[in-house]
C-alpha cells in the first residue's frame, strides 16, 4: 500500500531529500557507534545540531525548537525519508522524541529554555524514568515517592530498565506525590539531573549481549529536586505520561512497518512452512500500514486516539518479534551480524 500526498507535501519531501543528499554524514565519520540511547559521539551531536539549525529535527515545532511548523502529513514524509535511508534524526531518541517533546507540550518557558533546547541541540542527553521492579508497563503502580519539602521534592525509590540512564544528563522521572489518591491521580513528573546527590545508576547487560549495557537500575535516596523541575501540574503526571508516549507512538508505526518490510524483503521462505509464516508477516505488514494510515489521518484532523496508538504499538512490536524469529531461523548464525537484524546504520 502506497500513500499519496498533495503537491505541498511532496514539495516538502523534495526539500528534505535535497538536504539529506547534501548533508548526510560520511560513512567513515560514523565508525564510532553510540554505546547507548543516551550516548552521542561527536559526529552524532554534529548531525543532530545540523538538523536542529536547519529546522529538520522536529519539523512540526517552530524554528526556535528545531522545526518549521510542518503539518502532520509533512512530518510523516520527513520520517518516511529517514526510514527509507535507514538513518536516525537523533541518537538520543527518548530525549528528543519523548522528554523534549513533553517539555514543549507541558513545560514552563524556563524548562524549555534550560532543558528542552539543550536536548534538541545535542548539548545534553536525556532518558525516561518510568518502569520499576513491580511496575513495568503498569505505570499507575509505581512506588517511587516524592514528598514536598519547601521549594524542593525529596525523592526515594527505584527505577529499572531505564535505557541509557548511565549516559544521560537528566531523567524525566515519574513519581508518586499523593499516596492517598487513586493510582492514576497521584503521579507527578520531575526532571532529575543525574549528578544530583543520592542518584545512583547501575547499568546491566541484556540477554542479547553482556557488552550491551543500555539498561539501567536507578536508585533515588533522599534526592532533593527543585520544585521548579516539576513538569506540568502536581499529581497530573498521568497526563504528561500519556502525552509522552503519544509523542513516541504517533508515527512509531512507520518505523515498525519499515523494519518489517526490510525483514520480509531480505529473508525469503524456503519451505512450505516458511511460506505460511512469510505470508503471515506480509499480512501483518499490510495491517500495520493500514492501521497506521488511519491513525495518521486522524492526527491530520487534530483527533487524539491514545487507545488506537497503543494497539499500533502492540501490533508493531509483536509483528517485528515474529519477523525477527523468522529471519534468524532462515539466516542461522549469520543473522547475528546481518545488518537488517542488528539495526539501522547512519547511512
NORMO-V517069 format. One record per pair of residues at least 12 apart in sequence whose ideal C-beta (glycine too) atoms are under 8 Angstrom apart, sorted by the first residue. I is the first residue (numbers start at 1). J is the second residue. If there is no record, write none. Layout:
I:J, I:J
//
This chain:
1:286, 1:289, 1:290, 1:293, 3:293, 3:296, 5:73, 5:77, 6:73, 8:74, 9:71, 9:73, 9:74, 9:77, 10:77, 12:70, 12:74, 12:77, 12:78, 13:74, 13:77, 13:78, 13:80, 13:81, 16:56, 16:77, 16:78, 16:81, 17:81, 19:54, 19:56, 20:81, 20:85, 20:87, 23:50, 24:85, 24:87, 24:346, 24:347, 25:43, 25:46, 25:47, 25:346, 25:347, 27:346, 27:347, 29:43, 30:43, 30:44, 30:345, 30:346, 30:347, 34:91, 35:167, 35:213, 35:214, 36:163, 36:164, 36:166, 36:167, 36:203, 36:213, 36:214, 37:91, 37:92, 37:93, 37:94, 37:127, 37:163, 37:164, 37:214, 38:92, 38:94, 38:95, 38:125, 38:126, 38:127, 38:163, 38:164, 38:165, 38:166, 38:167, 38:168, 39:91, 39:125, 39:164, 39:167, 40:91, 40:92, 40:122, 40:125, 41:91, 44:90, 44:91, 44:122, 44:346, 45:122, 45:123, 46:122, 47:346, 48:89, 48:90, 48:91, 48:92, 48:96, 48:120, 48:121, 48:122, 49:121, 49:122, 51:66, 51:89, 51:90, 52:66, 52:120, 52:121, 52:122, 53:66, 55:67, 55:68, 56:68, 56:78, 56:89, 57:89, 57:90, 57:96, 57:120, 58:96, 58:100, 58:101, 58:120, 59:74, 59:75, 59:78, 60:72, 60:74, 60:75, 61:104, 64:117, 65:104, 65:112, 65:116, 65:117, 65:120, 66:120, 66:121, 71:300, 72:296, 72:299, 72:300, 73:296, 73:300, 75:251, 76:251, 76:254, 76:296, 79:251, 79:254, 79:255, 80:254, 83:254, 83:255, 83:258, 84:258, 85:347, 86:262, 86:344, 86:345, 86:347, 87:344, 87:345, 87:346, 87:347, 88:344, 88:346, 90:122, 92:119, 92:122, 92:125, 92:126, 92:164, 94:126, 94:127, 94:128, 94:163, 94:164, 94:248, 95:119, 95:125, 95:126, 95:127, 95:168, 96:119, 96:120, 97:247, 97:248, 98:128, 98:172, 98:244, 98:245, 98:247, 98:248, 99:115, 99:119, 99:126, 99:127, 99:128, 99:170, 99:172, 99:244, 100:115, 100:116, 100:119, 100:120, 100:126, 101:244, 101:247, 102:172, 102:189, 102:231, 102:240, 102:243, 102:244, 102:247, 103:115, 103:116, 103:119, 103:231, 104:116, 105:243, 105:247, 106:189, 106:231, 106:232, 106:239, 106:240, 106:243, 107:231, 107:232, 108:228, 110:228, 111:191, 111:228, 111:229, 111:231, 115:170, 115:191, 119:170, 124:169, 124:170, 125:164, 125:167, 125:168, 125:169, 126:168, 126:169, 126:170, 126:171, 126:172, 127:162, 127:163, 127:164, 127:165, 127:167, 127:168, 127:170, 127:171, 127:172, 128:162, 128:163, 128:171, 128:172, 128:244, 129:144, 129:159, 129:162, 129:165, 129:171, 129:172, 129:173, 129:174, 129:192, 129:218, 130:142, 130:159, 130:162, 130:174, 130:241, 131:159, 131:160, 131:161, 131:162, 132:144, 132:157, 132:158, 132:159, 132:160, 133:158, 133:160, 136:161, 139:174, 139:187, 139:238, 139:241, 140:183, 140:184, 140:187, 140:238, 141:183, 142:157, 142:174, 142:175, 142:176, 142:187, 143:157, 143:176, 144:156, 144:157, 144:158, 144:159, 144:173, 144:174, 144:175, 144:176, 144:220, 145:157, 145:175, 145:176, 145:177, 145:179, 146:175, 146:176, 146:177, 146:188, 146:190, 146:225, 147:177, 148:177, 148:227, 148:234, 149:224, 151:226, 151:227, 151:228, 152:224, 152:225, 152:226, 152:227, 153:175, 153:177, 153:190, 153:224, 153:225, 153:227, 153:229, 153:230, 154:222, 154:223, 154:224, 154:225, 155:173, 155:175, 155:190, 155:192, 155:198, 155:220, 155:222, 155:223, 155:224, 155:225, 156:220, 156:221, 156:222, 156:223, 157:175, 157:219, 157:220, 158:217, 158:218, 158:219, 158:220, 159:171, 159:173, 159:216, 159:217, 159:218, 159:220, 160:215, 160:216, 160:217, 160:218, 161:215, 161:216, 162:201, 162:215, 162:216, 162:217, 162:218, 163:214, 163:215, 163:216, 164:214, 164:216, 165:194, 165:201, 165:203, 165:216, 165:218, 166:201, 166:202, 166:203, 166:213, 166:216, 168:194, 169:193, 169:194, 169:195, 170:191, 170:192, 170:193, 170:194, 171:191, 171:192, 171:194, 171:218, 172:189, 172:190, 172:191, 172:231, 172:244, 173:189, 173:190, 173:191, 173:192, 173:220, 174:187, 174:188, 174:189, 174:190, 174:237, 174:240, 174:241, 175:187, 175:188, 175:189, 175:190, 175:237, 176:188, 177:234, 177:235, 177:237, 178:235, 181:235, 184:238, 185:235, 185:238, 186:235, 187:235, 187:236, 187:237, 187:238, 187:241, 188:230, 188:231, 188:232, 188:233, 188:234, 188:235, 188:236, 188:237, 189:230, 189:231, 189:232, 189:237, 189:240, 189:241, 190:225, 190:229, 190:230, 190:231, 191:225, 191:229, 191:231, 192:220, 192:223, 192:225, 192:229, 196:223, 196:224, 196:225, 197:223, 197:224, 198:220, 198:221, 198:222, 198:223, 198:224, 199:218, 199:219, 199:220, 199:223, 200:218, 200:219, 200:221, 201:216, 201:217, 201:218, 202:216, 202:217, 202:218, 202:219, 203:215, 203:216, 204:216, 204:217, 242:306, 245:309, 246:304, 246:306, 246:309, 249:309, 249:310, 249:312, 249:313, 250:295, 250:299, 250:309, 251:292, 251:296, 252:312, 252:313, 252:316, 253:288, 253:289, 253:291, 253:292, 253:295, 253:312, 253:313, 253:315, 253:316, 254:292, 255:316, 256:288, 256:312, 256:315, 256:316, 256:317, 256:319, 256:320, 257:285, 257:288, 257:289, 257:292, 257:316, 259:320, 259:323, 259:340, 260:281, 260:284, 260:285, 260:288, 260:316, 260:319, 260:320, 260:323, 261:285, 262:340, 263:281, 263:320, 263:323, 263:324, 263:326, 263:327, 263:340, 263:341, 264:278, 264:281, 264:282, 264:285, 264:323, 266:327, 266:338, 266:340, 267:326, 267:327, 267:330, 267:331, 267:340, 268:330, 269:330, 270:330, 274:326, 274:329, 274:330, 277:322, 277:326, 278:326, 280:322, 281:319, 281:322, 281:323, 281:326, 284:315, 284:319, 284:322, 284:323, 285:319, 287:315, 288:312, 288:315, 288:316, 288:319, 291:308, 291:311, 291:312, 291:315, 292:312, 294:308, 295:308, 295:309, 295:312, 324:341, 327:340, 327:341, 328:341
//
